[in-house]
Amino acid sequence: MLSEYIDTFFGAYESVAKYLWKTITHPLPSGSINGLYFLILISILIWVLEIVIPWRKKQAVFRKDFWQDTFYMFFNFYLFGLIIYAALSSVSVQIFTDLLSPFGYEGGHLFDFSEVPWGWQLFIFFVIADFVQWVVHNTLHRIPILWKFHKVHHSVKEMGFAAHLRYHFLETFAYQIVKYISLVMIFGFSLENAFIVYSLTVLIGHLNHANLNWSYGPLKYILNNPKMHIWHHAKELPESHKKGMNFGISLSCWDYIFGTAYVPNDGRDIELGFPNDEHYPETFIGQVIEPFKSEKQ
């Protein structure tokens, strides 16, 4: 059994490493999107928007931790997200399948969407995936051990597009494994749909963290936006939302439906972070290590 997991790990590692090299050397693949160059393109475009029409006009173009967040962005999206995570997640899925096999599960999925038109598949995938992420995100704020890891994301003190992907790499397991099991193994959605939706989610996430005065008018009740998400990062939480608010990833509707929406006024200049964050490590290595430390008495 152990040897099978080892073979799965190294097989996935080798496959993804080849994919990463192909991604770097073929910026314009035929019939698909190059995720790496898509990330670079949308980052530059949104950064230009931040420079031309900034919401917080006194915030520097190279805001606090700009370069560190840029490193987080590429580390989490590619170095860890593709190479290390993909291999480990393959093992996790194999373990999940083995655990369910005594109950008659032999792989495959429970629901068949193959006959559903592609456009509807994509829409359904997007909605279900976003709700799953909303649930996971909400959970990260409510379980102390998970909050220790999620604090990395909330250590941002000045908001900008690259802050979107500042998070502890172990969060990837919480989000992606749950999404994979629920969407691919249970519902049977294709990995092509997953990649398209993931690319769209990255774009919306960049915009949500950007220094832009956008709320999308009436669509703010459906789509997450910078003026709503800034409150998610508020250092001082209201009594009505002591565990946080505005947990939506791409869609804001879940927060309005389940009562976790909170946009009391223009949050342009609110302080970001969490209590006692002045003692939180500022370096990448320090932030990666911090969740593993015991709580100070």
HELIX and SHEET records of a PDB file:
HELIX    1   1 LEU A    2  THR A   25  1                                  24    
HELIX    2   2 GLY A   35  VAL A   52  1                                  18    
HELIX    3   3 PHE A   66  PHE A   74  1                                   9    
HELIX    4   4 PHE A   75  ILE A   84  3                                  10    
HELIX    5   5 TYR A   85  LEU A  100  1                                  16    
HELIX    6   6 SER A  101  PHE A  103  5                                   3    
HELIX    7   7 TRP A  118  ARG A  142  1                                  25    
HELIX    8   8 PRO A  144  HIS A  154  1                                  11    
HELIX    9   9 PHE A  161  LEU A  165  5                                   5    
HELIX   10  10 GLU A  171  THR A  172  1                                   2    
HELIX   11  11 PHE A  173  ILE A  177  3                                   5    
HELIX   12  12 VAL A  178  LYS A  179  1                                   2    
HELIX   13  13 TYR A  180  ILE A  186  3                                   7    
HELIX   14  14 LEU A  191  HIS A  209  1                                  19    
HELIX   15  15 GLY A  217  TYR A  221  5                                   5    
HELIX   16  16 PRO A  226  HIS A  232  1                                   7    
HELIX   17  17 GLU A  239  HIS A  241  5                                   3    
HELIX   18  18 CYS A  253  PHE A  258  1                                   6    
HELIX   19  19 ASP A  277  HIS A  279  5                                   3    
HELIX   20  20 PHE A  284  ILE A  289  1                                   6    
HELIX   21  21 GLU A  290  PHE A  292  5                                   3    
END                                                                             
